[in-house]
Amino acid sequence: MPNWLRALLCCGNPKKRATAFGGDPPTITASSHDHGASLPAMSDGGPELWSPSARPPARADDPGSAMTRAYHRDDARPAIFECGAAGDRPTQTRVTMLPFTHPYDYEGSVKDRLALLGQCLDRTDQLGAGDDAGTLPILLAPEGFLSNQDGGALTDKERRDAFKRIAQYSKEHPGVLIIPGTCYFRTKTQVFNVVPVFYGGELQCVYCKRWPGGNERIEGLTWGTLYPDASKDTRALFRLRGLTFATEVCNDYRRNHVLRFYDEHVEDSGAYPDMEGVDVHILPSLGVLPETDWLSTYTDKAEGATKEQRVIKFTHSRARKGGYFLHCDAGASGEARPDEAQIKATKCTVHRREGDDADHTGYTPIPGTIQSGSGLISFGPFLFP
């Protein structure tokens, strides 16, 4: 068992859990579980440096007709999903991210990771104990956090059990917006990689990844872009307590899902005349680092392809001026596990779009702090636009 997991899963005793995080005893208990050790199968291939002499761009499998349904103008689902959470619009946020790296941190079952998530929520409460009443705490994990210990797909029952556990955490931390990375699971006919959003004690909405990585497709199953519970399905954007969020996953950003969806279904539709972008754009990933890397973008003429290879950076974001881009990545870099400097520079980052930025090229990093004893990285609090 790795030391980070041994420390965090010391036992179900809340006092010992607090010791692992270096704080006062929290109120939630969580027990440890059996664990295993093997490498994950899921990967989006990771970032790569590109020059005219480099190898051709990486390509993802085309989900085909499922993509057509996902983008259809006649889709009955609203462009912006309205969450049922009540409360005034927050004035600021504190963001806490969970560094979780492929393939080093995949030891342990999904139950272990759920216990870890509960402990991270305890620490999130401790970090925000002195914050203004108008602060919205956000806890974000990377892609694949909710998957099997080898990175494989959970069963649908395992997914349901995991969501019930997180909903219970949300009841105990009702003011925290919990985005536990992605959940990779399969049903009898489909395989999904989804971003669940919890707040106020319940699952608010779910986003389905559109563009799978090379090893996410399971033979005999189709790629799911429509969540089984249509009442929770958000196509890209959701609104919670007066704030508008965009969410997508890894290859979706390469294929500019939010950009195209926002431009077509929000900006060009005329249905949202006062919209100037989203307050927060969220990207959990496993190998996409838009802040720093040259990405071999897609020139295959499939839906979402770019016309030429170029640096993407934040040009695929649709954050409003003064809005934020939150990125939490699980990809390993080379052969070494990322150190604290790399985690802060590329793996767990928050960027603010400047007020005079006209073309999504002016994004400024918000400094984050690695929390001693827990490994979490905390940002803020900082003001919403």
GIHU-V922032 format. One record per backbone hydrogen bond with DSSP energy under -0.5 kcal/mol. CO is the residue of the C=O (numbers start at 1). NH is the residue of the N-H. Records with the same first field share a line. If there is no record, write none. Layout:
CO: NH / NH
//
This chain:
2: 6
3: 7
4: 8
5: 9
7: 10
13: 17
14: 18 / 26
15: 19
16: 20
17: 21
18: 22 / 23
34: 109
36: 108
43: 215
51: 54
61: 63
63: 66
64: 67 / 68
65: 69
66: 70
67: 71
68: 72
69: 72
72: 75
79: 81 / 237
81: 83 / 239
85: 241
91: 384
92: 136
93: 381 / 382
94: 138
95: 379
96: 140
97: 99 / 377
98: 142
101: 105
103: 106
109: 113
110: 114
111: 115
112: 116
113: 117
114: 118
115: 119
116: 120
117: 121
118: 122
119: 123
120: 124
121: 125
122: 126
123: 127
124: 128
126: 129
128: 131
132: 135
134: 91 / 92
135: 137
136: 94
137: 177
138: 96 / 140
139: 179
140: 98
142: 145 / 182
145: 147
146: 184
148: 151
149: 38
150: 41
152: 148
154: 186
155: 159
156: 160
157: 161
158: 162
159: 163
160: 164
161: 165
162: 166
163: 167
164: 168
165: 169
166: 170
167: 171
168: 172
169: 173
171: 174
173: 176
174: 200
175: 137
176: 178
177: 139 / 179
178: 198
179: 141 / 181
182: 146 / 184
183: 185 / 194
184: 154
185: 192
186: 156
189: 222
190: 187
191: 224
192: 185
193: 209
194: 183 / 196
195: 207
196: 198
197: 204 / 205
198: 178
199: 202
202: 199 / 204
205: 197
206: 234
207: 195 / 209
210: 212
213: 216 / 217
218: 221
222: 191
223: 225
225: 227
228: 230
229: 232
230: 233
232: 206
234: 208
236: 247
237: 81
238: 245
239: 83
240: 243
243: 240
244: 279 / 280
245: 238
246: 282
248: 284
249: 252
250: 253 / 254
251: 255
252: 257
253: 256
256: 260
257: 261
258: 262
259: 263
260: 264
261: 265
262: 266 / 267
263: 268
266: 270 / 272
272: 275
277: 276
278: 320
279: 324
280: 246 / 282
281: 326
282: 248
283: 328
284: 250
285: 143 / 330
286: 44 / 46
287: 289
289: 292 / 293
293: 295
294: 48
295: 297
298: 306
302: 305
312: 315
314: 317
318: 278
320: 323
323: 353
324: 281 / 326
325: 327 / 351
326: 283
327: 349
328: 143 / 285
330: 102
332: 334
333: 336
336: 333
339: 343
340: 344
341: 345
342: 346 / 347
343: 348
347: 329
349: 327
350: 366
351: 325
352: 364
353: 322
354: 357
361: 363
362: 354
364: 352
365: 367
366: 350
367: 380
369: 378
370: 372
371: 374 / 375
376: 371
377: 97
378: 369
379: 95
382: 93
//
